Each structure stands twice: as structure tokens, then as C-alpha cells.
Amino acid sequence: MWRKLILSILFVLSVCGWSAGQTPELLLSGPMASATGQDSTIIWLQTTQPTTVSVKYRAVNQPDSVTSATVCTTFDHLAQVVLRNLTADTEYQYELTLNGQPYHLPYTCSFKTAPHSFDWKGFRFAAGSCAHVAGKAFDGITPFARPKKLNHDLYHHITCHQPDFMLWLGDNVYLREDEREYLHAEGIRYRYKHARSLPDLQPFMGSSSHYAIWDDHDYGYDDSEHDFPLKDTSLKVFQQYFPASTDTSVHFTGITGKMRWADVEFFMLDDRFYRNTQSNPSTMLGKAQIEWLKKQLKASDAPFKALLIGSEIFNFTHLGESVLVDFEKEIMDIFDFIVKEQITGVFVISGDRHYAEVNNYRPKDGYPIYEYCVSSLTSMPGLFMTWKRNPTRVGKLAYDKRNFGIFDVTGQSFDDRKLCLTIHNLKGKPVWKHEVKLSDLQFKNQPVQPQDLKQAVREQKPVNAE
């Protein structure tokens, strides 16, 4: 009897983060570098109680270190420490000071600042979507259990590839289909806190910089749109957990923004805040965001231009939501604009599907637009969803098991500059890869394609893998 009682007490204490003779762990999640540019970054972390936080950092191989200003945790004991006056294309290491005392971690935290805009130096980034963390649904009374291990060795393998940054492509958190959770601010905050505190995630977060967009499951319930009642709450929580630099070009609400790394400019699109399948015409991005995207694409001098979106675009054969079926007019308008304005170097990176694939569509009088769909990280794989014939799929480049993507940008000149995606499995082994040269994403004399997008992809012959 006494043995059972002691074991029960120890279990309760371990769930609450206590151990005999110790205080609760002060650091819950992080640190993580986010919104990293050429001369600044934001160090994010979450503690278990009100805490003062500062960061001591230095460039690698340089003895001198700098200490940031001290900030106090606020919303949900979160802290965002801004580091400024950094040097471009430089690796930094950093350490935490919490409540005036050095806080030691069992791994080294680092980030790399962005290179200069036209630096042809090679770089690498990781990407993935659909990260499910096991754990009990929201309960305001019973303490939640620590998340169970669900293929999270994946994050260790991503870290081993040493990417300069990670792109989270949506469904980064799964709000549970429980009204106590996704229809209450406390439930949304609970799920983000619970997923972010996953132990296996911490070394990965500390190893590089992170950027994110969202999709339905970290925005609201499944297939949620503009009328999700807690959309503003979701936006606030998302921005608290994925800090982003202020983009003065954006004058509307949402997660939209852009960032640049060397010769690639990334346009992060919001596919949920304005999504409305009932309007006429239906819209996914909304008028203001489309106008912003057109203006920014036209003004961009980046050789490569990446559109980041949580919903896959060039696949109308998939079960469930279909961008081509629901928003054909809006999508056609964007790609017609790209052709009309002769905007070069455009490609798409998307998520959501629970499988990975490469799509290719060539607009009328345009160059091939490649879409790299990378999914899922830890959520249930699509399994049965890749058998359907997708006319835009490049050869057999599809994978229906859990995976992550590693993108390499290499080459020293326009003629040999290229983008390569390699899909890796749960064990970190490469499954397949696809390369596209910058010189291929240019306007040339090309076959005329039908105007209607769905008809065009139906008639398009299968694209051989390159």
C-alpha cells in the first residue's frame, strides 16, 4: 500500500516537472532563433514562471561576446529577445541567463545570419509540415501528460543535415477536434505550449533559425476558413510562438510576410485568414493579399522567388480540399500576372497533404512552375492518397510516408545556379531528389497551353523526372 502511494506521489511530481530536492524546471521550451536577417534575429523561449531573460552571444571563432538587453517574460511566460547589429553571413553561438544566473543546456545553441542579397554562396534549408504531437486533449483541471514519443528522431536527423534555417509549412500544431480546445483561447494556448515543449524538439530548435506559415490545424479546426470565430486569437498565439520581423509592406491582418536569404526571396502566404469558398468568386488569399503578392513579385530583384503556402496548388486529384477546384480563378490570375509581367525564377513550396511530391505546370507562354509539397513530419502519412494519377506530378517523385525535405541552393553563376530538393525518410535516409536550374525558370519560346487551368493539367502529359 505504502509503495503504491509513494509511486503515485512521485508520478504526480514528475508530471508537474518536479523531482525530489529540486525546484520545477525553469525553462520549458527553446531557445530558438527566429526572423533572422542579415543584421538581426529574435531569440524565443518559454519558461514555467515569470523570468528575466538575457542572451550572451558571439560570432563563432571570435573570443569577444555581447550580452543582450534583459527582458521580462510576458504572455504565457514567453520571451522574445532581439539581437541587433549582427554581421551578415556569420554563425553565432549563444547562451541564456535566466533570473541573473547562467542557464546551461546539454547542447550548443546557434544560428547563422542571412548572406548579402546577391551572394552566390551555397546554402541549405530544411522544410516540412504536419507535425502532430501526441498528448491528451485540453482539460482545464487534470494536468496534461507529457507528449509520447512519436517518430521524433526525425528532428535529430534534420539537425544532422545542419540547415541554415527551417521552414515550417503549416499544421505545425494540431488543435484537437474538441470544442473545449479550439473554441477557447486557453485551449489554443495549451496546444501550442504542449507541442512546443516536446523534449526531442529542443535541440533542433536551438540549432538554427526558424520561419513559419500556417494551415487549417494550427489556425482552427479542420478545413477552417475566414469565419473561424477565434481567428484573431489564433493569430496572436501563432505570432507569439513564431516571431517574425515587422514587414512594413503588409497593411492587412494575417501571417503574410517575406524574407530573403542570398538570391532567394521567400513570400510567406496566409491561406486561411481570408479563405472563403462561399463567396463569388471564391477566394483563398483575399484581394489585399493578392495585390500585395503581385506588387512584391514585380518589385523583387531576387533571381529565385519562392511562394510558401500551406495548401498544395497543382493537384486537383487529391481527396479533400483542392485549391484548383475551389480557387481556380484566383490561382489563374496570379500565374497570368507572372507571365504578363515576365517575372522569372518563381517556384512553390507547400505542405498539408501527408505525402511529398513534385509537381510541374507550365502556364501559357511561360516557363515551368515547380511545386515542392513536403509532408508530413510526424502526422499520420497519407498512404492511400498517392495512387491517384496527378497529371502535373514529375515522374514518380512521390513519397507517402513520414518525411522531411532538405533544399540545397548551389552554383556560382547564373548558368549553374540551381535548387535541389532531397526527401528523407524517418531514418534520415534520402528517398529521391529533384533539381531545377535557375536558367530553366526564365521566359523562352515555349508551347502554348490552354487557358483553363484544370483543363490544362488534365491535358498535360506526365512530366518525366529530371
Secondary structure, DSSP 4 states (H G I P E B T S, - for coil): -HHHHHHHHHHHHHHTT--TT-PPPSEEEEEEEES--SS-EEEEEEESS--EEEEEEEETT----EEPPPEE--GGGEEEEEE-SPPTT-EEEEEEEETTEEE--SS-EEEEPPPPTT----EEEEEE-------PPP-SSSPPPPPPPSSTHHHHHHHHT--SEEEEES-SS---S-HHHHTSHHHHHHHHHHHHT-GGGHHHHTTSEEEEE--HHHHSSTT--TT-TTHHHHHHHHHHHS-----TT--SSSS-EEEEETTEEEEE--SSTT-BSSSSS-BSS-HHHHHHHHHHHHH---SEEEEEESS--S-SSSSS--HHHHSHHHHHHHHHHHHHTT--SEEEEE--SSSEEEEEE--TTS--EEEEE---SSSPP-GGGGSS--TTEEEEEEE-SS-EEEEEEE-SSTTT-EEEEEEE-TTS-EEEEEEEEGGGSS--S-----S-HHHHHHHSPPBPP-
